[in-house]
């Protein structure tokens, strides 16, 4: 009883003081996210601690490292460890987003020294059964540090989620609150506010095909639809999976011009996951309708 009241109080505080407009909170840090276009973690995702912490309960004991190359000089990295306990599972992660090095100028337009911009995000998550082994609850708390040259900003972040499994039908459902945050320090006098995201997700393993599919959607607190994503995993063998994903952004990225192949692969993610007894290697690519790409690689160690 006391723990449920505490959880409600924490969520209320983050809701009232929510002040997030930091793109790194919604960026991709692992090939699973790149391949599924950021879909929720009903199928498989090293980033379940960020997307829906309840699905951390599905992860085994492991260490994960990944690298994502965005267009230009923007990169992101992830280091994570998942540590199962008797009645719950813990996950700790460090995420880093680098925006590159820029040429500095003074007020008169004269070149000064170069400067950099980056975000660092440290988080800890917990997931455990809730009344039943088929119902899990998860929560995540984090420390987010953003800097541009010699100015910085600090956020306290949080997310929470529920998952429901229906083994008979090989289905699961997820509900998550994302973008919960309190701005402790700001490098701007103009605070920018973006709404908390409410994510609904479901996934099912098809009976007669080696395919699992998921669909999820994000809504803001004004009940406005932000995104719809469709993802799938095709089992090619016991150790190799093909991962695919797309979203409603495909409509905006399709130009209907003479470049057929750009339109065909607009807003599409594709990747492979190769698993051995001790290692997991993940590769992922995302295609923009404009022709740009995101490439990523991840390595997991089963410990």
PENORDA-V922663 format. One record per residue. N is the residue number from 1. PHI is phi in whole degrees, -180 to 180 (999 if undefined). PSI is psi as a letter, one per 40 degrees, with the letter a starting at -180 (* if undefined). OMEGA is omega in whole degrees, -180 to 180 (999 if undefined). Layout:
[[N;PHI;PSI;OMEGA] [N;PHI;PSI;OMEGA]]
This chain:
[[1;999;d;-179] [2;-63;d;-179] [3;-66;d;180] [4;-67;d;177] [5;-66;d;179] [6;-62;d;179] [7;-62;d;180] [8;-64;d;180] [9;-65;d;180] [10;-61;d;180] [11;-63;d;180] [12;-63;d;-180] [13;-62;d;179] [14;-64;d;-179] [15;-66;d;-177] [16;-68;d;-175] [17;-98;e;-177] [18;-56;h;-178] [19;-145;f;-175] [20;-110;h;169] [21;-145;f;-177] [22;-103;h;-175] [23;-61;d;-178] [24;-63;d;178] [25;-67;d;-179] [26;-114;e;-179] [27;-78;i;-178] [28;-104;h;-176] [29;-124;e;-176] [30;-147;i;179] [31;-55;d;177] [32;-59;d;180] [33;-71;d;179] [34;-63;d;-177] [35;-69;d;-178] [36;-97;e;179] [37;59;f;176] [38;81;e;-179] [39;-63;i;179] [40;-63;i;-167] [41;-96;f;179] [42;-63;d;-178] [43;-84;c;178] [44;-167;h;177] [45;-170;h;172] [46;-64;d;-178] [47;-91;f;178] [48;-61;d;179] [49;-64;d;179] [50;-92;d;-173] [51;-84;d;175] [52;-156;h;-174] [53;-59;d;179] [54;-62;d;-178] [55;-78;e;171] [56;-59;d;-178] [57;-62;d;-180] [58;-84;e;-175] [59;-84;i;177] [60;-95;i;-179] [61;-63;h;-173] [62;-164;i;170] [63;-123;h;-175] [64;-132;h;175] [65;-129;i;179] [66;-152;i;-179] [67;-142;h;179] [68;-127;h;178] [69;-106;h;175] [70;-85;i;174] [71;-58;i;-177] [72;67;a;-177] [73;-104;e;-178] [74;-79;h;178] [75;-137;i;173] [76;-136;i;180] [77;-135;i;179] [78;-139;h;170] [79;-129;h;-173] [80;-143;i;172] [81;-131;h;179] [82;-114;h;-173] [83;-131;h;179] [84;-71;h;172] [85;-113;a;-175] [86;-64;d;-175] [87;-117;e;-179] [88;-157;i;179] [89;-128;h;178] [90;-105;i;174] [91;-140;h;176] [92;-123;h;-175] [93;-142;i;171] [94;-123;h;178] [95;-114;i;179] [96;-138;h;177] [97;-122;h;179] [98;-111;h;-177] [99;-100;e;176] [100;105;a;179] [101;-113;h;-174] [102;-122;i;176] [103;-79;h;180] [104;-89;i;178] [105;-137;i;176] [106;-89;a;-176] [107;-65;d;180] [108;-97;e;178] [109;81;e;179] [110;-88;h;-178] [111;-63;h;174] [112;-121;a;-179] [113;-70;i;177] [114;-69;i;176] [115;-141;i;-178] [116;-123;i;176] [117;-135;h;-177] [118;-159;i;175] [119;-127;h;175] [120;-127;h;-173] [121;-134;h;178] [122;-110;h;-177] [123;-142;i;176] [124;-133;h;-176] [125;-128;i;176] [126;-139;i;177] [127;-139;i;-179] [128;-154;i;177] [129;-63;i;-177] [130;-130;g;-178] [131;73;d;-176] [132;-148;i;177] [133;-66;e;-180] [134;-93;e;177] [135;-124;h;180] [136;-124;i;174] [137;-119;i;178] [138;-140;i;178] [139;-145;i;-179] [140;-140;h;174] [141;-126;i;-177] [142;-149;i;177] [143;-121;h;-174] [144;-117;h;-178] [145;-119;h;-180] [146;-121;h;179] [147;-138;i;172] [148;-128;h;-175] [149;57;b;-177] [150;-104;e;176] [151;-112;i;-174] [152;-145;i;178] [153;-141;i;-178] [154;-130;h;175] [155;-125;i;164] [156;-103;h;-173] [157;-115;i;178] [158;-159;i;173] [159;-152;i;179] [160;-146;i;-178] [161;-162;i;175] [162;-128;i;174] [163;-136;i;180] [164;-130;h;177] [165;-102;i;173] [166;-125;g;-173] [167;-57;d;-177] [168;-59;d;-179] [169;-104;e;-179] [170;52;f;-178] [171;-129;i;170] [172;-147;i;180] [173;-129;i;179] [174;-137;i;175] [175;-137;h;-176] [176;-141;i;171] [177;-106;h;-179] [178;-119;i;177] [179;63;f;172] [180;-79;h;-177] [181;-160;i;173] [182;-125;h;179] [183;-85;h;-178] [184;-83;d;-180] [185;-142;h;-178] [186;-125;i;175] [187;-94;e;178] [188;-135;i;178] [189;-79;e;179] [190;-100;g;179] [191;-71;h;177] [192;-108;h;-175] [193;-117;h;171] [194;-129;i;-172] [195;-73;i;170] [196;-62;i;178] [197;-100;h;175] [198;-107;h;-175] [199;-109;h;173] [200;-112;h;-178] [201;-147;i;175] [202;-149;i;-180] [203;-146;i;179] [204;-147;h;173] [205;-92;h;-177] [206;-72;i;-172] [207;-73;d;-171] [208;-115;e;177] [209;-134;i;177] [210;-79;f;-171] [211;-138;h;171] [212;-119;h;-177] [213;-124;i;177] [214;-141;i;174] [215;-138;h;178] [216;-145;i;-178] [217;-144;i;178] [218;-111;h;174] [219;-125;i;174] [220;-89;a;-175] [221;-71;e;173] [222;-94;e;179] [223;62;f;176] [224;-91;h;179] [225;-70;h;180] [226;-98;d;-177] [227;-149;i;168] [228;-129;h;-178] [229;-126;i;176] [230;-125;h;-178] [231;-138;i;179] [232;-151;i;175] [233;-124;h;177] [234;-105;h;180] [235;-83;h;-180] [236;-84;d;176] [237;-159;a;-180] [238;-64;d;-176] [239;-121;e;-176] [240;-128;h;176] [241;-123;i;172] [242;-101;h;-175] [243;-117;h;-178] [244;-133;i;178] [245;-164;i;174] [246;-158;i;-178] [247;-151;a;179] [248;-69;e;175] [249;-66;e;178] [250;-58;d;-179] [251;-63;d;-179] [252;-74;d;-176] [253;-87;e;178] [254;-84;h;-174] [255;-99;e;-178] [256;55;f;179] [257;-103;a;-175] [258;-75;e;-179] [259;-88;g;-175] [260;-64;d;-174] [261;-71;d;176] [262;-64;d;179] [263;-69;d;-179] [264;-64;d;-177] [265;-100;e;-180] [266;-59;h;179] [267;52;f;-179] [268;-125;h;174] [269;-112;i;178] [270;-146;i;-179] [271;-161;i;178] [272;-129;i;174] [273;-123;h;-178] [274;-115;h;-173] [275;-120;h;172] [276;-119;a;-179] [277;-64;d;-175] [278;-120;d;-174] [279;-123;i;171] [280;-132;h;178] [281;-114;h;-179] [282;-121;h;176] [283;-128;h;-179] [284;-148;i;178] [285;-137;i;176] [286;-123;h;-178] [287;-112;h;172] [288;-82;i;177] [289;-66;d;180] [290;-79;e;178] [291;111;e;178] [292;-77;i;-180] [293;-137;i;170] [294;-118;h;179] [295;-121;i;-175] [296;-152;i;177] [297;-146;i;178] [298;-139;i;178] [299;-129;h;178] [300;-118;i;178] [301;-117;h;178] [302;-82;h;-174] [303;-120;*;999]]
